[in-house]
Amino acid sequence: MTKPDSKTELLSTIVASYAARPDVDSDDIVALVAKLSRELKIEEGAPTDAPIAPVSGTMTPAIPLSRAVTEDKVFCLCCGKGFKMLKRHLGAEHGMTEAEYRAAFGLPEEMPLVAPSYSRRKANYARKVGFGRYSRETVRRDGEIVR
């Protein structure tokens, strides 16, 4: 374990560890941040190492848009991590919906939030097992076709 460099890093480490507990709600986290800020004498509104950008408006991407989508991964523009699908990560880590994410970075609807290879694999499986197809004809046991 490394030693935090500043008081704000110490605060963020403590709060992140506390927030990982399953029995903690957002009010508890806010109360802890306020208490630790007082104890560590951190001024409210003091600059932090990790900038918190608003969801609305234009955010600066962590990686260039040209590298955001590869064949096997889609990279999150907020943090730069790569995933097969972004939806769950966006909600869990950044508290954003797909629409908010697209609006924050000015992304078009056509830009995939799922890795192309993963999407093709799921589509091929769906075709293979017959999802989306149905027969309007039913066959009785005696071989007669009923419409």
URQUIQUI-V932606 format. One record per residue. N is the residue number from 0. RES is the residue in one small letter. SS is DSSP state (H for helix, E for strand, C for the rest). OMEGA is omega as a letter, one per 20 degrees, with the letter a starting at -180 (none if undefined). NEAR is the number of other ideal C-beta (glycine too) atoms within 12 Angstrom. Layout:
N/RES/SS/OMEGA/NEAR + N/RES/SS/OMEGA/NEAR
//
This chain:
0/m/C/a/5 + 1/t/C/a/7 + 2/k/C/r/8 + 3/p/C/a/18 + 4/d/C/a/11 + 5/s/C/r/17 + 6/k/H/a/21 + 7/t/H/r/27 + 8/e/H/r/19 + 9/l/H/r/23 + 10/l/H/a/31 + 11/s/H/r/26 + 12/t/H/a/23 + 13/i/H/a/23 + 14/v/H/r/29 + 15/a/H/r/20 + 16/s/H/r/17 + 17/y/H/a/23 + 18/a/H/a/23 + 19/a/C/r/13 + 20/r/C/a/13 + 21/p/C/a/8 + 22/d/C/a/9 + 23/v/C/r/17 + 24/d/C/a/13 + 25/s/H/r/13 + 26/d/H/r/11 + 27/d/H/a/17 + 28/i/H/r/23 + 29/v/H/r/16 + 30/a/H/r/17 + 31/l/H/r/25 + 32/v/H/r/25 + 33/a/H/a/17 + 34/k/H/a/17 + 35/l/H/r/25 + 36/s/H/r/24 + 37/r/H/a/15 + 38/e/H/a/14 + 39/l/C/a/24 + 40/k/C/r/13 + 41/i/C/a/24 + 42/e/C/r/13 + 43/e/C/a/15 + 44/g/C/r/9 + 45/a/C/a/14 + 46/p/C/r/12 + 47/t/C/a/20 + 48/d/C/a/16 + 49/a/C/a/16 + 50/p/C/r/12 + 51/i/C/a/15 + 52/a/C/r/21 + 53/p/C/a/15 + 54/v/C/r/20 + 55/s/C/a/14 + 56/g/C/a/12 + 57/t/C/r/15 + 58/m/C/r/25 + 59/t/C/a/17 + 60/p/C/r/23 + 61/a/C/r/21 + 62/i/C/r/21 + 63/p/C/r/13 + 64/l/H/a/17 + 65/s/H/r/11 + 66/r/H/a/16 + 67/a/C/a/27 + 68/v/E/r/29 + 69/t/C/a/18 + 70/e/C/a/16 + 71/d/C/a/18 + 72/k/C/r/25 + 73/v/E/a/35 + 74/f/E/r/29 + 75/c/C/a/35 + 76/l/C/r/35 + 77/c/C/a/31 + 78/c/C/r/22 + 79/g/C/r/19 + 80/k/C/a/20 + 81/g/E/a/23 + 82/f/E/r/28 + 83/k/C/r/27 + 84/m/E/a/24 + 85/l/C/a/36 + 86/k/H/a/23 + 87/r/H/r/18 + 88/h/H/a/27 + 89/l/H/a/29 + 90/g/H/a/19 + 91/a/H/a/19 + 92/e/H/a/19 + 93/h/H/r/27 + 94/g/C/a/16 + 95/m/C/r/29 + 96/t/C/r/18 + 97/e/H/a/25 + 98/a/H/r/17 + 99/e/H/r/23 + 100/y/H/r/33 + 101/r/H/a/24 + 102/a/H/a/19 + 103/a/H/a/26 + 104/f/H/r/33 + 105/g/C/a/17 + 106/l/C/r/26 + 107/p/C/r/11 + 108/e/C/a/12 + 109/e/C/a/8 + 110/m/C/a/22 + 111/p/C/r/27 + 112/l/C/r/34 + 113/v/E/r/25 + 114/a/C/a/23 + 115/p/H/a/20 + 116/s/H/r/19 + 117/y/H/r/24 + 118/s/H/r/20 + 119/r/H/a/17 + 120/r/H/r/17 + 121/k/H/r/18 + 122/a/H/r/16 + 123/n/H/r/13 + 124/y/H/a/14 + 125/a/H/r/14 + 126/r/H/a/13 + 127/k/H/a/12 + 128/v/H/r/11 + 129/g/C/r/10 + 130/f/C/r/12 + 131/g/C/r/10 + 132/r/C/r/10 + 133/y/C/a/8 + 134/s/C/r/10 + 135/r/C/r/9 + 136/e/C/r/10 + 137/t/E/a/12 + 138/v/E/r/12 + 139/r/C/a/10 + 140/r/C/a/7 + 141/d/C/r/7 + 142/g/C/a/8 + 143/e/C/r/10 + 144/i/E/a/11 + 145/v/E/a/12 + 146/r/C/none/9
//
